[in-house]
């Protein structure tokens, strides 16, 4: 952890200055408007604009030219070796920033610079180390995403991510955003392992920080092309798995054991002459109960104390899995009767898809902290903040 002060307890103070960090890759056409809008938004505040540039065009030269006449300090750090991609650029920017309060935003103007004062003012309240510009709270909007498919992918990725880190991300509705404020005194940049996009997720998972949010209306891209791609999506999934290998891998192992048991029971019953539909139903019920017992013991054991009672958890898990099975069995029949896939192969395919749905539900619903626990956490944090302010 980087040094904060000589005191053992961190005391939040009002910080009137900030560094706005903008990672860029071939964004030359957006620079002039971005600098102008940041300067207008932060008028009257001490601010610097730091571009960390990985461009293959003349973006860095454009930035230097605009910096000469800009009304705020503008710097550019050009990287010949783009280690860590966009996330790596953000980490280098945090290290090189002139101020401890760092605000990260994209250079394509989809992140409105006019929101910068809201982020700073929310941080100045003293109860948050990271302030997220969220598309998914009241007043927020993700209309700038190009098309329904991009919206669906974004929401699905957010849901999966929150399911994989239900405790760390409990206070974040939009952990995938690229627009956020972070107080670098509360994180250790050396501990971050950036890998392409989604550096905020890396910060939230690897750091013990307090989270707050302000609503953001995600704008449309004015110039240039989106950097999102299938390769970036695969890199994100690999990064997500690397961050959360433990809990999801255990869930996968138990799910795999359950799937094998399911197939074995189904195989045995069908070979004894039972119709495959009834065999699938019995196999599902046995493995649903077995999976719950194993998940309680090995996967979500660290979340049980704050979750609902075991009776409620079992009821939620059993009901959901039966609803899921009730939906899965007709699909299984469709694959067998219409597509002429073998019943065992069809069951295996349906179980793989069901795995991800089950994990998300159990992580976000079955083992979610009770309302009283969440309220207690807020009270506890408020007491800690009050004690720190009084010293």
TISE-516910 format. One record per residue (C-alpha): residue number from 1; residue in three letters; chain; x, y, z. Coordinates in steps of 0.02 Angstrom, whole numbers, plus 50000, padded with zeros to 5 digits. Layout:
+-----+-----+---+-------+-------+-------+
!   k !   r ! c !     X !     Y !     Z !
+-----+-----+---+-------+-------+-------+
! NUM ! ala ! A !     X !     Y !     Z !
...
+-----+-----+---+-------+-------+-------+
This chain:
+-----+-----+---+-------+-------+-------+
!   k !   r ! c !     X !     Y !     Z !
+-----+-----+---+-------+-------+-------+
!   1 ! unk ! A ! 50000 ! 50000 ! 50000 !
!   2 ! unk ! A ! 50068 ! 50171 ! 49957 !
!   3 ! unk ! A ! 50103 ! 50292 ! 50098 !
!   4 ! unk ! A ! 49954 ! 50396 ! 50153 !
!   5 ! unk ! A ! 50007 ! 50485 ! 50313 !
!   6 ! unk ! A ! 50100 ! 50452 ! 50475 !
!   7 ! unk ! A ! 49936 ! 50407 ! 50560 !
!   8 ! unk ! A ! 49880 ! 50225 ! 50568 !
!   9 ! unk ! A ! 49702 ! 50276 ! 50526 !
!  10 ! unk ! A ! 49666 ! 50357 ! 50358 !
!  11 ! unk ! A ! 49572 ! 50519 ! 50378 !
!  12 ! unk ! A ! 49472 ! 50578 ! 50228 !
!  13 ! unk ! A ! 49507 ! 50759 ! 50185 !
!  14 ! unk ! A ! 49437 ! 50876 ! 50055 !
!  15 ! unk ! A ! 49556 ! 50872 ! 49906 !
!  16 ! unk ! A ! 49526 ! 51019 ! 49788 !
!  17 ! unk ! A ! 49640 ! 50952 ! 49650 !
!  18 ! unk ! A ! 49631 ! 50806 ! 49529 !
!  19 ! unk ! A ! 49717 ! 50725 ! 49382 !
!  20 ! unk ! A ! 49605 ! 50671 ! 49239 !
!  21 ! unk ! A ! 49685 ! 50519 ! 49157 !
!  22 ! unk ! A ! 49636 ! 50479 ! 48978 !
!  23 ! unk ! A ! 49707 ! 50323 ! 48894 !
!  24 ! unk ! A ! 49707 ! 50350 ! 48705 !
!  25 ! unk ! A ! 49729 ! 50243 ! 48551 !
!  26 ! unk ! A ! 49711 ! 50337 ! 48386 !
!  27 ! unk ! A ! 49592 ! 50470 ! 48454 !
!  28 ! unk ! A ! 49667 ! 50624 ! 48369 !
!  29 ! unk ! A ! 49499 ! 50691 ! 48309 !
!  30 ! unk ! A ! 49427 ! 50695 ! 48486 !
!  31 ! unk ! A ! 49570 ! 50782 ! 48577 !
!  32 ! unk ! A ! 49527 ! 50966 ! 48550 !
!  33 ! unk ! A ! 49346 ! 50948 ! 48605 !
!  34 ! unk ! A ! 49393 ! 50839 ! 48752 !
!  35 ! unk ! A ! 49521 ! 50964 ! 48818 !
!  36 ! unk ! A ! 49399 ! 51108 ! 48797 !
!  37 ! unk ! A ! 49256 ! 51018 ! 48886 !
!  38 ! unk ! A ! 49366 ! 50958 ! 49030 !
!  39 ! unk ! A ! 49432 ! 51135 ! 49055 !
!  40 ! unk ! A ! 49256 ! 51207 ! 49057 !
!  41 ! unk ! A ! 49190 ! 51073 ! 49174 !
!  42 ! unk ! A ! 49333 ! 51094 ! 49298 !
!  43 ! unk ! A ! 49340 ! 51282 ! 49290 !
!  44 ! unk ! A ! 49395 ! 51352 ! 49458 !
!  45 ! unk ! A ! 49476 ! 51188 ! 49514 !
!  46 ! unk ! A ! 49658 ! 51137 ! 49513 !
!  47 ! unk ! A ! 49664 ! 51002 ! 49379 !
!  48 ! unk ! A ! 49784 ! 50925 ! 49255 !
!  49 ! unk ! A ! 49739 ! 50821 ! 49103 !
!  50 ! unk ! A ! 49856 ! 50674 ! 49077 !
!  51 ! unk ! A ! 49845 ! 50574 ! 48916 !
!  52 ! unk ! A ! 49928 ! 50403 ! 48914 !
!  53 ! unk ! A ! 49944 ! 50368 ! 48730 !
!  54 ! unk ! A ! 49968 ! 50201 ! 48642 !
!  55 ! unk ! A ! 49923 ! 50269 ! 48470 !
!  56 ! unk ! A ! 49997 ! 50217 ! 48305 !
!  57 ! unk ! A ! 49947 ! 50383 ! 48224 !
!  58 ! unk ! A ! 49994 ! 50562 ! 48270 !
!  59 ! unk ! A ! 49878 ! 50576 ! 48421 !
!  60 ! unk ! A ! 50024 ! 50615 ! 48537 !
!  61 ! unk ! A ! 50082 ! 50759 ! 48425 !
!  62 ! unk ! A ! 49904 ! 50827 ! 48417 !
!  63 ! unk ! A ! 49896 ! 50826 ! 48607 !
!  64 ! unk ! A ! 50062 ! 50918 ! 48622 !
!  65 ! unk ! A ! 50003 ! 51050 ! 48499 !
!  66 ! unk ! A ! 49838 ! 51079 ! 48590 !
!  67 ! unk ! A ! 49927 ! 51082 ! 48759 !
!  68 ! unk ! A ! 50022 ! 51241 ! 48711 !
!  69 ! unk ! A ! 49864 ! 51346 ! 48711 !
!  70 ! unk ! A ! 49756 ! 51249 ! 48834 !
!  71 ! unk ! A ! 49688 ! 51339 ! 48987 !
!  72 ! unk ! A ! 49733 ! 51192 ! 49100 !
!  73 ! unk ! A ! 49895 ! 51091 ! 49114 !
!  74 ! unk ! A ! 49895 ! 50953 ! 48982 !
!  75 ! unk ! A ! 50026 ! 50816 ! 48975 !
!  76 ! unk ! A ! 50050 ! 50664 ! 48864 !
!  77 ! unk ! A ! 50143 ! 50505 ! 48908 !
!  78 ! unk ! A ! 50170 ! 50407 ! 48747 !
!  79 ! unk ! A ! 50206 ! 50222 ! 48767 !
!  80 ! unk ! A ! 50303 ! 50130 ! 48632 !
!  81 ! unk ! A ! 50268 ! 49966 ! 48721 !
!  82 ! unk ! A ! 50083 ! 49957 ! 48768 !
!  83 ! unk ! A ! 50105 ! 49837 ! 48914 !
!  84 ! unk ! A ! 49938 ! 49786 ! 48989 !
!  85 ! unk ! A ! 49836 ! 49874 ! 48854 !
!  86 ! unk ! A ! 49712 ! 50006 ! 48911 !
!  87 ! unk ! A ! 49721 ! 49945 ! 49091 !
!  88 ! unk ! A ! 49909 ! 49958 ! 49090 !
!  89 ! unk ! A ! 49896 ! 50136 ! 49024 !
!  90 ! unk ! A ! 49781 ! 50183 ! 49167 !
!  91 ! unk ! A ! 49900 ! 50111 ! 49297 !
!  92 ! unk ! A ! 50046 ! 50208 ! 49222 !
!  93 ! unk ! A ! 49939 ! 50364 ! 49226 !
!  94 ! unk ! A ! 49896 ! 50339 ! 49409 !
!  95 ! unk ! A ! 50081 ! 50322 ! 49450 !
!  96 ! unk ! A ! 50128 ! 50477 ! 49349 !
!  97 ! unk ! A ! 49983 ! 50588 ! 49405 !
!  98 ! unk ! A ! 50022 ! 50754 ! 49489 !
!  99 ! unk ! A ! 49876 ! 50734 ! 49610 !
! 100 ! unk ! A ! 49817 ! 50591 ! 49722 !
! 101 ! unk ! A ! 49637 ! 50604 ! 49663 !
! 102 ! unk ! A ! 49635 ! 50525 ! 49491 !
! 103 ! unk ! A ! 49486 ! 50521 ! 49373 !
! 104 ! unk ! A ! 49493 ! 50395 ! 49231 !
! 105 ! unk ! A ! 49390 ! 50422 ! 49074 !
! 106 ! unk ! A ! 49393 ! 50370 ! 48892 !
! 107 ! unk ! A ! 49451 ! 50485 ! 48754 !
! 108 ! unk ! A ! 49305 ! 50455 ! 48635 !
! 109 ! unk ! A ! 49186 ! 50578 ! 48723 !
! 110 ! unk ! A ! 49060 ! 50442 ! 48768 !
! 111 ! unk ! A ! 49106 ! 50484 ! 48949 !
! 112 ! unk ! A ! 49037 ! 50661 ! 48974 !
! 113 ! unk ! A ! 49170 ! 50778 ! 49046 !
! 114 ! unk ! A ! 49029 ! 50879 ! 49123 !
! 115 ! unk ! A ! 49012 ! 50741 ! 49254 !
! 116 ! unk ! A ! 49188 ! 50772 ! 49323 !
! 117 ! unk ! A ! 49131 ! 50896 ! 49459 !
! 118 ! unk ! A ! 49001 ! 50771 ! 49521 !
! 119 ! unk ! A ! 49135 ! 50637 ! 49543 !
! 120 ! unk ! A ! 49249 ! 50758 ! 49637 !
! 121 ! unk ! A ! 49110 ! 50824 ! 49748 !
! 122 ! unk ! A ! 49050 ! 50649 ! 49792 !
! 123 ! unk ! A ! 49228 ! 50603 ! 49843 !
! 124 ! unk ! A ! 49243 ! 50760 ! 49948 !
! 125 ! unk ! A ! 49102 ! 50695 ! 50059 !
! 126 ! unk ! A ! 49238 ! 50586 ! 50135 !
! 127 ! unk ! A ! 49155 ! 50414 ! 50140 !
! 128 ! unk ! A ! 49217 ! 50342 ! 49974 !
! 129 ! unk ! A ! 49387 ! 50298 ! 49900 !
! 130 ! unk ! A ! 49317 ! 50255 ! 49729 !
! 131 ! unk ! A ! 49173 ! 50348 ! 49646 !
! 132 ! unk ! A ! 49096 ! 50260 ! 49496 !
! 133 ! unk ! A ! 49004 ! 50344 ! 49354 !
! 134 ! unk ! A ! 48865 ! 50216 ! 49336 !
! 135 ! unk ! A ! 48749 ! 50184 ! 49190 !
! 136 ! unk ! A ! 48637 ! 50075 ! 49297 !
! 137 ! unk ! A ! 48575 ! 50182 ! 49442 !
! 138 ! unk ! A ! 48435 ! 50310 ! 49441 !
! 139 ! unk ! A ! 48475 ! 50447 ! 49317 !
! 140 ! unk ! A ! 48601 ! 50340 ! 49224 !
! 141 ! unk ! A ! 48585 ! 50280 ! 49045 !
! 142 ! unk ! A ! 48684 ! 50167 ! 48928 !
! 143 ! unk ! A ! 48602 ! 50229 ! 48768 !
! 144 ! unk ! A ! 48771 ! 50268 ! 48690 !
! 145 ! unk ! A ! 48808 ! 50083 ! 48666 !
! 146 ! unk ! A ! 48794 ! 50039 ! 48482 !
! 147 ! unk ! A ! 48644 ! 49925 ! 48462 !
! 148 ! unk ! A ! 48543 ! 49803 ! 48564 !
! 149 ! unk ! A ! 48679 ! 49670 ! 48553 !
! 150 ! unk ! A ! 48809 ! 49782 ! 48635 !
! 151 ! unk ! A ! 48685 ! 49827 ! 48772 !
! 152 ! unk ! A ! 48646 ! 49644 ! 48803 !
! 153 ! unk ! A ! 48830 ! 49595 ! 48807 !
! 154 ! unk ! A ! 48869 ! 49738 ! 48927 !
! 155 ! unk ! A ! 48729 ! 49693 ! 49048 !
! 156 ! unk ! A ! 48769 ! 49508 ! 49039 !
! 157 ! unk ! A ! 48954 ! 49540 ! 49075 !
! 158 ! unk ! A ! 48908 ! 49652 ! 49222 !
! 159 ! unk ! A ! 48790 ! 49522 ! 49295 !
! 160 ! unk ! A ! 48918 ! 49382 ! 49277 !
! 161 ! unk ! A ! 49054 ! 49490 ! 49355 !
! 162 ! unk ! A ! 48948 ! 49538 ! 49505 !
! 163 ! unk ! A ! 48901 ! 49355 ! 49528 !
! 164 ! unk ! A ! 49084 ! 49306 ! 49534 !
! 165 ! unk ! A ! 49126 ! 49440 ! 49664 !
! 166 ! unk ! A ! 48963 ! 49463 ! 49763 !
! 167 ! unk ! A ! 49048 ! 49535 ! 49917 !
! 168 ! unk ! A ! 49181 ! 49647 ! 49840 !
! 169 ! unk ! A ! 49060 ! 49719 ! 49712 !
! 170 ! unk ! A ! 48906 ! 49730 ! 49823 !
! 171 ! unk ! A ! 48912 ! 49921 ! 49817 !
! 172 ! unk ! A ! 48947 ! 49935 ! 49630 !
! 173 ! unk ! A ! 48806 ! 49931 ! 49503 !
! 174 ! unk ! A ! 48926 ! 49961 ! 49358 !
! 175 ! unk ! A ! 49097 ! 49883 ! 49394 !
! 176 ! unk ! A ! 49132 ! 49874 ! 49206 !
! 177 ! unk ! A ! 49129 ! 50061 ! 49176 !
! 178 ! unk ! A ! 49286 ! 50151 ! 49118 !
! 179 ! unk ! A ! 49236 ! 50315 ! 49201 !
! 180 ! unk ! A ! 49279 ! 50327 ! 49385 !
! 181 ! unk ! A ! 49374 ! 50422 ! 49519 !
! 182 ! unk ! A ! 49502 ! 50334 ! 49629 !
! 183 ! unk ! A ! 49604 ! 50401 ! 49774 !
! 184 ! unk ! A ! 49774 ! 50324 ! 49740 !
! 185 ! unk ! A ! 49821 ! 50338 ! 49924 !
! 186 ! unk ! A ! 49697 ! 50197 ! 49955 !
! 187 ! unk ! A ! 49763 ! 50074 ! 49827 !
! 188 ! unk ! A ! 49929 ! 49992 ! 49786 !
! 189 ! unk ! A ! 49964 ! 50014 ! 49599 !
! 190 ! unk ! A ! 50102 ! 49884 ! 49610 !
! 191 ! unk ! A ! 49974 ! 49752 ! 49659 !
! 192 ! unk ! A ! 49869 ! 49780 ! 49504 !
! 193 ! unk ! A ! 49887 ! 49659 ! 49358 !
! 194 ! unk ! A ! 49801 ! 49750 ! 49213 !
! 195 ! unk ! A ! 49754 ! 49649 ! 49061 !
! 196 ! unk ! A ! 49667 ! 49753 ! 48929 !
! 197 ! unk ! A ! 49498 ! 49829 ! 48972 !
! 198 ! unk ! A ! 49405 ! 49842 ! 49138 !
! 199 ! unk ! A ! 49540 ! 49913 ! 49251 !
! 200 ! unk ! A ! 49407 ! 49967 ! 49377 !
! 201 ! unk ! A ! 49363 ! 49785 ! 49408 !
! 202 ! unk ! A ! 49547 ! 49750 ! 49444 !
! 203 ! unk ! A ! 49553 ! 49895 ! 49568 !
! 204 ! unk ! A ! 49393 ! 49845 ! 49659 !
! 205 ! unk ! A ! 49440 ! 49661 ! 49673 !
! 206 ! unk ! A ! 49621 ! 49686 ! 49728 !
! 207 ! unk ! A ! 49593 ! 49833 ! 49846 !
! 208 ! unk ! A ! 49493 ! 49860 ! 50005 !
! 209 ! unk ! A ! 49403 ! 50019 ! 49955 !
! 210 ! unk ! A ! 49240 ! 50107 ! 49996 !
! 211 ! unk ! A ! 49128 ! 50131 ! 49844 !
! 212 ! unk ! A ! 49007 ! 50268 ! 49796 !
! 213 ! unk ! A ! 48917 ! 50302 ! 49632 !
! 214 ! unk ! A ! 48847 ! 50446 ! 49531 !
! 215 ! unk ! A ! 48731 ! 50422 ! 49380 !
! 216 ! unk ! A ! 48804 ! 50438 ! 49205 !
! 217 ! unk ! A ! 48719 ! 50457 ! 49037 !
! 218 ! unk ! A ! 48834 ! 50361 ! 48921 !
! 219 ! unk ! A ! 48855 ! 50463 ! 48761 !
! 220 ! unk ! A ! 48877 ! 50416 ! 48579 !
! 221 ! unk ! A ! 49049 ! 50404 ! 48499 !
! 222 ! unk ! A ! 49086 ! 50557 ! 48391 !
! 223 ! unk ! A ! 49245 ! 50504 ! 48301 !
! 224 ! unk ! A ! 49346 ! 50346 ! 48280 !
! 225 ! unk ! A ! 49296 ! 50166 ! 48303 !
! 226 ! unk ! A ! 49258 ! 50061 ! 48457 !
! 227 ! unk ! A ! 49406 ! 49962 ! 48522 !
! 228 ! unk ! A ! 49291 ! 49821 ! 48581 !
! 229 ! unk ! A ! 49316 ! 49658 ! 48487 !
! 230 ! unk ! A ! 49293 ! 49471 ! 48505 !
! 231 ! unk ! A ! 49477 ! 49455 ! 48554 !
! 232 ! unk ! A ! 49453 ! 49586 ! 48690 !
! 233 ! unk ! A ! 49299 ! 49493 ! 48750 !
! 234 ! unk ! A ! 49397 ! 49331 ! 48765 !
! 235 ! unk ! A ! 49538 ! 49423 ! 48854 !
! 236 ! unk ! A ! 49411 ! 49492 ! 48977 !
! 237 ! unk ! A ! 49341 ! 49318 ! 49014 !
! 238 ! unk ! A ! 49517 ! 49251 ! 49043 !
! 239 ! unk ! A ! 49553 ! 49398 ! 49159 !
! 240 ! unk ! A ! 49390 ! 49370 ! 49251 !
! 241 ! unk ! A ! 49432 ! 49186 ! 49275 !
! 242 ! unk ! A ! 49607 ! 49232 ! 49336 !
! 243 ! unk ! A ! 49536 ! 49353 ! 49465 !
! 244 ! unk ! A ! 49399 ! 49236 ! 49527 !
! 245 ! unk ! A ! 49473 ! 49063 ! 49498 !
! 246 ! unk ! A ! 49434 ! 49000 ! 49671 !
! 247 ! unk ! A ! 49246 ! 49015 ! 49699 !
! 248 ! unk ! A ! 49189 ! 48986 ! 49521 !
! 249 ! unk ! A ! 49310 ! 48841 ! 49495 !
! 250 ! unk ! A ! 49242 ! 48753 ! 49650 !
! 251 ! unk ! A ! 49065 ! 48784 ! 49588 !
! 252 ! unk ! A ! 49118 ! 48713 ! 49419 !
! 253 ! unk ! A ! 49198 ! 48559 ! 49499 !
! 254 ! unk ! A ! 49042 ! 48524 ! 49601 !
! 255 ! unk ! A ! 48935 ! 48559 ! 49450 !
! 256 ! unk ! A ! 49043 ! 48441 ! 49349 !
! 257 ! unk ! A ! 49027 ! 48304 ! 49479 !
! 258 ! unk ! A ! 48840 ! 48335 ! 49483 !
! 259 ! unk ! A ! 48831 ! 48328 ! 49294 !
! 260 ! unk ! A ! 48923 ! 48162 ! 49290 !
! 261 ! unk ! A ! 48808 ! 48096 ! 49426 !
! 262 ! unk ! A ! 48658 ! 48161 ! 49330 !
! 263 ! unk ! A ! 48714 ! 48073 ! 49171 !
! 264 ! unk ! A ! 48758 ! 47913 ! 49265 !
! 265 ! unk ! A ! 48588 ! 47907 ! 49350 !
! 266 ! unk ! A ! 48501 ! 47943 ! 49187 !
! 267 ! unk ! A ! 48601 ! 47811 ! 49095 !
! 268 ! unk ! A ! 48565 ! 47681 ! 49228 !
! 269 ! unk ! A ! 48379 ! 47717 ! 49231 !
! 270 ! unk ! A ! 48360 ! 47716 ! 49042 !
! 271 ! unk ! A ! 48454 ! 47551 ! 49032 !
! 272 ! unk ! A ! 48333 ! 47482 ! 49160 !
! 273 ! unk ! A ! 48194 ! 47524 ! 49039 !
! 274 ! unk ! A ! 48134 ! 47692 ! 49103 !
! 275 ! unk ! A ! 48084 ! 47827 ! 48978 !
! 276 ! unk ! A ! 48223 ! 47956 ! 48960 !
! 277 ! unk ! A ! 48110 ! 48101 ! 49013 !
! 278 ! unk ! A ! 48070 ! 48021 ! 49181 !
! 279 ! unk ! A ! 48251 ! 47968 ! 49200 !
! 280 ! unk ! A ! 48306 ! 48148 ! 49172 !
! 281 ! unk ! A ! 48182 ! 48211 ! 49302 !
! 282 ! unk ! A ! 48241 ! 48090 ! 49437 !
! 283 ! unk ! A ! 48424 ! 48123 ! 49397 !
! 284 ! unk ! A ! 48395 ! 48310 ! 49410 !
! 285 ! unk ! A ! 48311 ! 48299 ! 49581 !
! 286 ! unk ! A ! 48449 ! 48191 ! 49655 !
! 287 ! unk ! A ! 48590 ! 48303 ! 49590 !
! 288 ! unk ! A ! 48500 ! 48465 ! 49641 !
! 289 ! unk ! A ! 48500 ! 48410 ! 49823 !
! 290 ! unk ! A ! 48677 ! 48341 ! 49815 !
! 291 ! unk ! A ! 48745 ! 48499 ! 49734 !
! 292 ! unk ! A ! 48664 ! 48609 ! 49867 !
! 293 ! unk ! A ! 48746 ! 48511 ! 50007 !
! 294 ! unk ! A ! 48918 ! 48522 ! 49925 !
! 295 ! unk ! A ! 48899 ! 48706 ! 49881 !
! 296 ! unk ! A ! 48853 ! 48747 ! 50061 !
! 297 ! unk ! A ! 49010 ! 48662 ! 50124 !
! 298 ! unk ! A ! 49140 ! 48708 ! 49995 !
! 299 ! unk ! A ! 49087 ! 48854 ! 49884 !
! 300 ! unk ! A ! 48983 ! 48980 ! 49981 !
! 301 ! unk ! A ! 49037 ! 48935 ! 50158 !
! 302 ! unk ! A ! 49111 ! 49110 ! 50182 !
! 303 ! unk ! A ! 48944 ! 49191 ! 50138 !
! 304 ! unk ! A ! 48824 ! 49086 ! 50239 !
! 305 ! unk ! A ! 48831 ! 49187 ! 50401 !
! 306 ! unk ! A ! 48770 ! 49347 ! 50316 !
! 307 ! unk ! A ! 48644 ! 49261 ! 50203 !
! 308 ! unk ! A ! 48468 ! 49201 ! 50243 !
! 309 ! unk ! A ! 48438 ! 49045 ! 50348 !
! 310 ! unk ! A ! 48483 ! 48875 ! 50279 !
! 311 ! unk ! A ! 48299 ! 48835 ! 50256 !
! 312 ! unk ! A ! 48273 ! 48989 ! 50149 !
! 313 ! unk ! A ! 48432 ! 48955 ! 50052 !
! 314 ! unk ! A ! 48380 ! 48776 ! 50017 !
! 315 ! unk ! A ! 48205 ! 48830 ! 49964 !
! 316 ! unk ! A ! 48274 ! 48962 ! 49846 !
! 317 ! unk ! A ! 48404 ! 48844 ! 49774 !
! 318 ! unk ! A ! 48286 ! 48696 ! 49758 !
! 319 ! unk ! A ! 48147 ! 48800 ! 49680 !
! 320 ! unk ! A ! 48262 ! 48887 ! 49556 !
! 321 ! unk ! A ! 48347 ! 48728 ! 49502 !
! 322 ! unk ! A ! 48181 ! 48642 ! 49478 !
! 323 ! unk ! A ! 48115 ! 48787 ! 49375 !
! 324 ! unk ! A ! 48276 ! 48783 ! 49275 !
! 325 ! unk ! A ! 48259 ! 48594 ! 49254 !
! 326 ! unk ! A ! 48077 ! 48613 ! 49203 !
! 327 ! unk ! A ! 48132 ! 48731 ! 49066 !
! 328 ! unk ! A ! 48282 ! 48625 ! 49020 !
! 329 ! unk ! A ! 48187 ! 48460 ! 49001 !
! 330 ! unk ! A ! 48077 ! 48523 ! 48857 !
! 331 ! unk ! A ! 48232 ! 48591 ! 48771 !
! 332 ! unk ! A ! 48313 ! 48422 ! 48798 !
! 333 ! unk ! A ! 48161 ! 48339 ! 48717 !
! 334 ! unk ! A ! 48171 ! 48462 ! 48572 !
! 335 ! unk ! A ! 48353 ! 48419 ! 48540 !
! 336 ! unk ! A ! 48317 ! 48233 ! 48546 !
! 337 ! unk ! A ! 48153 ! 48227 ! 48449 !
! 338 ! unk ! A ! 48182 ! 48365 ! 48323 !
! 339 ! unk ! A ! 48370 ! 48376 ! 48301 !
! 340 ! unk ! A ! 48396 ! 48190 ! 48329 !
! 341 ! unk ! A ! 48537 ! 48215 ! 48454 !
! 342 ! unk ! A ! 48567 ! 48072 ! 48574 !
! 343 ! unk ! A ! 48483 ! 48097 ! 48742 !
! 344 ! unk ! A ! 48648 ! 48089 ! 48837 !
! 345 ! unk ! A ! 48734 ! 48218 ! 48725 !
! 346 ! unk ! A ! 48582 ! 48332 ! 48732 !
! 347 ! unk ! A ! 48580 ! 48322 ! 48922 !
! 348 ! unk ! A ! 48766 ! 48364 ! 48927 !
! 349 ! unk ! A ! 48743 ! 48519 ! 48818 !
! 350 ! unk ! A ! 48597 ! 48581 ! 48923 !
! 351 ! unk ! A ! 48694 ! 48557 ! 49085 !
! 352 ! unk ! A ! 48840 ! 48663 ! 49025 !
! 353 ! unk ! A ! 48723 ! 48809 ! 48987 !
! 354 ! unk ! A ! 48633 ! 48784 ! 49152 !
! 355 ! unk ! A ! 48797 ! 48795 ! 49248 !
! 356 ! unk ! A ! 48820 ! 48981 ! 49213 !
! 357 ! unk ! A ! 48638 ! 49022 ! 49251 !
! 358 ! unk ! A ! 48645 ! 48929 ! 49416 !
! 359 ! unk ! A ! 48807 ! 49013 ! 49471 !
! 360 ! unk ! A ! 48740 ! 49187 ! 49441 !
! 361 ! unk ! A ! 48578 ! 49151 ! 49536 !
! 362 ! unk ! A ! 48661 ! 49070 ! 49686 !
! 363 ! unk ! A ! 48794 ! 49204 ! 49701 !
! 364 ! unk ! A ! 48678 ! 49354 ! 49685 !
! 365 ! unk ! A ! 48517 ! 49288 ! 49762 !
! 366 ! unk ! A ! 48534 ! 49132 ! 49870 !
! 367 ! unk ! A ! 48689 ! 49190 ! 49964 !
! 368 ! unk ! A ! 48660 ! 49378 ! 49954 !
! 369 ! unk ! A ! 48681 ! 49467 ! 50124 !
! 370 ! unk ! A ! 48520 ! 49497 ! 50219 !
! 371 ! unk ! A ! 48454 ! 49675 ! 50217 !
! 372 ! unk ! A ! 48491 ! 49694 ! 50402 !
! 373 ! unk ! A ! 48673 ! 49646 ! 50370 !
! 374 ! unk ! A ! 48689 ! 49772 ! 50228 !
! 375 ! unk ! A ! 48613 ! 49907 ! 50338 !
! 376 ! unk ! A ! 48732 ! 49861 ! 50479 !
! 377 ! unk ! A ! 48880 ! 49880 ! 50362 !
! 378 ! unk ! A ! 48823 ! 50055 ! 50315 !
! 379 ! unk ! A ! 48805 ! 50104 ! 50498 !
! 380 ! unk ! A ! 48974 ! 50030 ! 50539 !
! 381 ! unk ! A ! 49058 ! 50126 ! 50398 !
! 382 ! unk ! A ! 48973 ! 50287 ! 50454 !
! 383 ! unk ! A ! 49037 ! 50262 ! 50632 !
! 384 ! unk ! A ! 49214 ! 50232 ! 50569 !
! 385 ! unk ! A ! 49206 ! 50389 ! 50461 !
! 386 ! unk ! A ! 49140 ! 50492 ! 50607 !
! 387 ! unk ! A ! 49278 ! 50430 ! 50722 !
! 388 ! unk ! A ! 49410 ! 50469 ! 50592 !
! 389 ! unk ! A ! 49341 ! 50644 ! 50563 !
! 390 ! unk ! A ! 49341 ! 50678 ! 50750 !
! 391 ! unk ! A ! 49527 ! 50641 ! 50771 !
+-----+-----+---+-------+-------+-------+
